[in-house]
């Protein structure tokens, strides 16, 4: 086989210095689907899919400039069983470099650290290859908060409720989370001024930003949000949260300073 023919077989090559980003990507996708369809092109790697109930949507944008090495001469789509991919990722140490390549209808995974591992995954035809477009929405409230802080708050509310209501009031830098069930209720309030004054000595701000155009309150399924937040609490320092009354919730994470992830969740509607 000539060198030119061998080169034509390689459709994608993506190399990272660590396995952690791949682990996070796999964990995020597994929160909503079992099978994942990716699109790769000269600009980078993307993923977008809705969960089977069409309540949640995840959008990932991984630009080529953030890889140690990236080659993808033309746009391609490929599907794989994400749980199988995640199992392989778990075998890699955090300091291992990762090389992902697509060749002859199979995904090749190479981890390099104290020793070298090579895996091959057969690709699948994914029914979700035609992903839904991103929602075109404008929001009345925008909050930037520490991911670990939001994780703790949601876990507090989850003690009594499977749903969480988020409320902001125009003209006030106050963020309120509430949950209620037959056995009781929970309320967590962050007052931007008081919280930041208290934590100045620790050089830690609970709310990095809060902008409220109009008073907003909406209720969302706790399980969906908490899964995403817990998975990404170590991969993204802050989270941008946007919402309006009776509109979907939008969460945005920047993973490891490079990979952009958006998560949309439909609100719960009381009958």
N, C-alpha and C positions, 0 to 999 in steps of 0.2 A: 504494500500500500504506500502511495506517495505521501510526502509530507503535506501537500496541499489538501489531499482527501482527508487526512487525519484531522487537519485543522478545521475542515468544514463540519466535522462531526460534533465539535465542541460548541454548544449553543450558549452556555452560560458558565462563567467562572466568577465566584465571589469569595473573597478571603477577608477574614477578620482576625484581629490579634487575640481575641478572647471568645470563649463560648457563651458567655453570659447573655449577650444580646440575642443570640439565637434561642436560648432557653426562655427568655422573656417573651419573644415573639410567639413561640410555640404555646406557652402557657396562656397568653392572651387569647389567641385564636381558639384554643380548646374551651374557653368559657362560653362560646356560642355555637360552634360547629364541630363535627367529627372529621369532615373532609374539607380540605382547603384548596382553593384555586388561586395561584399566584400569577402575576403578570410581570415579566422582566423585559427591559429594553435598554437602549443605550443610556438613558437618564437614571436608571436605577430599578429597584425592586418595589412592587406594590402589592397590596392585598386589600380587598373589600368584600364584605359579605354580611348578610343578615342572618339572624338565628331563625330556626324553622317556624317559630310563631310570629315572625316579623315584628318583634317588639324592640329588638336591639340591633345595632349596626356597628361594625368595626371597620375603620379605614386606616391602613398603614402606608406610609410613604418613606422609603429608605433610599436616599439619593446616592448615586454612585461615588460621590466625593468622600463619603464617610467610610468606605471600605479601604482596606490595605491594598487590595487589588481587585479590579472589577472589569470584566469583559462580557459584553453582550451585544453583538453587532446588529441584531434585529429583534423586533418585538416578538416575544413568545409567551404562551400560557401553558402552565403545567399544574396538575393536581396531585395531591398526595394525602394519605391518611395521617392527620396531624398527630394523633396519639402515638403512632409508630415512630414518627420523626422525633417526638418529645422523649421517648424512651432512649433513643440513641443519644440525644443531647444530654441526658442525665448521666451518661457514662463518661462524658468529658469533664475534666477538671476546669476550674475557672480560669486558670492560666494557660490552658491549651489554645493554640491558634486553630481556626476552623477554615477549611477549604470546601466550598460547596460547588459542584459542577454538574451540568446537565449534558448528558451524552447518550445517544442511542436509546432514547425513551426511558432512561433511568437516571435517578438522582444519586450522585456519588458524594459521599461525606468522608472527609479526611480530618482527623484530629491529630495535632502534633504537640507533644509535651515531653514528658519523661520517656514516653514511647509513642509509636504511631499506630493509630487505628484507622481502618478503612471499612466503610459500609457502602452497600448499594441498595437503594430502594426503588422498586418498580413504581412507575407513575400510574395514576388512575384517571379515568375520564370523570370530570367533576360536573355535576348538574348545575352548580352555581357559577359556571364560568362567565355568564353574563350578569355581572354584579349590578345591584341597584345604584342609581346615581346618588351623590351626596345630597342631603336635604339642604335646600336654600332657605335659610332662616335668619331672622334678626332677633336679638334677645334684649330684654330689658335689664337684666342683672348679670354682672360679670364679677367673679371672685377668683383670685389666685391664692391658693392655700397650700401648705405643706402636705404632701401625699400621706406621710405617716400620721399627721394630725387628723386628716380626714378619715383615715382608717380607724383611729381610736374613737372618733365621734360616732361614726356609723356603727361600730361595734357596741358602743354605749346604748344607742337607740335600739339596736337589734335585740337587746335583752328582753324587750317587751313587745316588739312589733316586727312584722315582716315587710312593712312599708315605711318609707321616710318622707316627711313633708319638709320642704325647704322654703324658707320665707325671708324676704328682704323688704325693707321699707324705704321709700324714696326720702332722701334728705338725711338718712341715718346710716352710719357705718356699723350696722349690727346684722349678724347672720344667725338665724335660728333653725335648728333641726328638731323635729318632733316626731314621735311615733306613738300610736295608741292601739290597744287591743282590749279584749274583754277583761284581762287580768290586770290592766293598769296602763300607765302612759309614761313617756320619758320626754324631757326637753333639754336641749343643749344650746346655750346661747354664747356667741362670741361677740363681744363688744370691741371693735377695733381699737378705739382709744385706750380703754382700760387694759385690754390684753397686751397691747404693745408697750404701754408704760410699765406694766409689771415685768415684762420679759426683756426690757432694754438691757438690764445688767447681764443677761445671758446671751446677748446679741442674737436673739431669736424672736421672730415675729410670726404670730399665728396666722395673720392675714397679710399677705404681701400686697394685695390690691383688692378693693371693693368699689364697684361702680354700679349705682342703681338709678336707672332712668325713670322707672315706674315701679310702684310697689308690686311685688310678685310673690306668688305662693303656688306650689305644685307638689303633687305626691307621686312618688316613683317606687317601683319594686326594689326592695333592699338587696335581694340576692344578686341581681345583675350588677349593681353598682359595687357592692362589697367585694365580689369576686375579682373584678378588674382592679380595684384599688389595692387589694391585698397582694395580687400578683405583681403589681408595679411599684409597690411601696419602696423597694430597694433599688429599682432601676431608674426612677424619676423623682427628683427632689421635690418639685412642686407640681401642682395640677391646676389647670384653668377650668373653671366650672361656669357654664353659661346656661341660663334658662329664663323662661317667662311663664306667667300663669297659663295653664292649659296648653303648654307647648312642650316638645321633647327637651330632655336634658342633654347638654353637650359637654363632654369631658375631653380635655386635650392634654396629652403627656408628651414630653420630649425625652425619649429613652436614651440613656447614656450620652446625652448632649447632642444627639444627631438624628435619631429616628423619630419621626412625628407620628403619633397615634391619636386618632379621634374616635370617640365612642358616643353614639347617640342612643337614647332610651326614651321610648314613648311614655307619656304620663299615664297614671291610673285615672280613670274616669269613674266617679261615683255615680251609681245608678239611682 
